[in-house]
Amino acid sequence: MNQGVHLLVYPVNDLEKAKERFEKFTGVKPYIDSPMYVGYRLNGQEIGLDPNGHRVSCDGPVSYWDVDNIRDSLRILLESGGEILQDVRDIGGGSLIAIAKGMDGNIFGLRQVAK
């Protein structure tokens, strides 16, 4: 079962500068602050900054759908004509992400949160 979009990740070139601008813009400090990812929580929404986000073939931010089974959700996208941009990978603590391009060229981020 898909639970909706709860995560939006912006690819950034300079993580420190982006973090400074984002904190000034939102007035919020990150709850995760690492060299690989900086995450903020705003009104139930998670917003992330990813210094490696430009490596995936997409221009701009990626919206991640929270899903119960990432492999099943990815399979459904592929069976409907999509393609994998970033295969399933563990992002720590057992949580998984993947990115696919749908048949119309739209980007689908998938996230399975560890329980």
C-alpha positions in Angstrom: 0.0 0.0 0.0 1.3 3.5 -0.9 1.0 6.1 1.8 1.5 9.3 -0.2 4.4 11.7 -0.7 6.1 12.5 2.6 9.6 13.3 1.4 11.0 15.9 -1.1 14.7 15.9 -1.8 16.6 18.7 -3.6 19.9 17.9 -5.3 22.5 20.6 -4.3 26.0 21.4 -5.6 27.3 23.0 -2.4 25.7 21.4 0.7 27.0 23.9 3.2 25.7 26.9 1.2 22.4 25.2 0.5 22.0 24.3 4.2 22.7 27.9 5.2 20.1 29.3 2.7 17.5 26.7 3.6 17.8 27.3 7.3 17.5 31.0 6.7 14.5 30.6 4.4 12.6 28.1 6.7 13.8 29.1 10.2 14.3 25.4 10.9 17.4 23.5 11.9 18.1 20.0 10.5 17.2 16.9 12.4 19.8 15.0 10.3 23.0 16.8 9.3 25.6 14.6 7.6 27.9 15.0 4.6 25.6 12.7 2.6 22.2 14.2 3.5 20.7 17.0 5.5 17.1 16.5 6.5 14.5 18.9 7.9 11.0 18.3 9.2 8.3 21.0 8.4 4.7 20.4 9.4 4.8 16.6 8.9 6.8 16.9 5.6 10.4 15.9 5.3 12.6 18.0 3.1 16.1 16.9 2.3 19.3 18.3 0.7 21.4 15.7 -1.3 24.9 16.7 -2.5 24.8 13.5 -4.7 21.4 14.0 -6.1 22.6 15.3 -9.5 24.0 11.8 -10.2 20.5 10.5 -10.8 19.1 11.3 -14.3 16.6 13.9 -13.2 16.5 17.7 -13.2 15.3 19.1 -9.9 13.8 17.7 -6.7 12.5 14.2 -6.3 9.3 13.5 -4.5 9.4 10.2 -2.6 6.3 8.0 -2.1 6.3 6.2 1.2 5.4 2.5 0.4 5.0 -0.7 2.4 7.0 -2.8 -0.1 9.5 -1.0 -2.3 10.3 -3.9 -4.6 6.6 -4.5 -5.4 6.0 -0.8 -6.0 9.1 -0.6 -8.2 8.0 -3.7 -10.1 4.6 -2.1 -10.8 6.2 1.0 -12.2 8.5 -1.1 -14.4 5.7 -3.3 -15.7 3.8 -0.2 -16.8 6.7 1.0 -19.0 8.9 2.7 -16.5 12.7 2.4 -16.0 15.0 2.3 -13.0 17.1 5.4 -12.5 18.4 4.3 -9.1 17.9 0.8 -7.9 16.8 -0.1 -4.3 19.4 0.9 -1.8 19.6 1.0 2.0 19.9 4.5 3.4 20.6 3.4 6.9 18.7 1.7 9.6 17.0 -0.6 7.1 15.1 2.2 5.3 15.2 1.8 1.5 14.9 4.2 -1.4 14.7 3.8 -5.2 14.0 6.2 -8.1 12.2 5.3 -11.3 11.1 7.2 -14.4 7.4 6.4 -15.3 6.2 5.7 -18.8 5.4 9.4 -19.3 8.9 10.5 -18.1 7.8 11.6 -14.6 10.2 10.8 -11.7 9.0 8.6 -8.9 11.0 8.3 -5.7 10.1 5.4 -3.5 10.9 5.1 0.2 10.3 2.1 2.5 10.8 3.2 6.1 12.2 0.6 8.4 9.7 -0.4 11.1 
